[in-house]
Amino acid sequence: MVEITPGITVTPQIRFGHPVIRGTRVPVATVIARIAYGSSFAEVMEEYDLTREDILNALNYAALRLTDHQIW
């Protein structure tokens, strides 16, 4: 397991090495998608047994990844 940003880890044997919330098997992409499609933090927290900090860590990871890519 490697922590790639605070609260976000990658392990080759878990979710095919995709980033997950530390201590879970919940993919960052799932958390981001749920928020993007209108779920509240409370809904995501309840459904996946996450904390507010877990969701903020996922959003932070996504923001950092986007800064690495030029869109246009």
Sequence and secondary structure as in RCSB ss.txt:
>XXXX:A:sequence
MVEITPGITVTPQIRFGHPVIRGTRVPVATVIARIAYGSSFAEVMEEYDLTREDILNALNYAALRLTDHQIW
>XXXX:A:secstr
 EEEETTEEE TTSGGG  EETTS  BHHHHHHHHHTT  HHHHHHHHT  HHHHHHHHHHHHHHHHT    
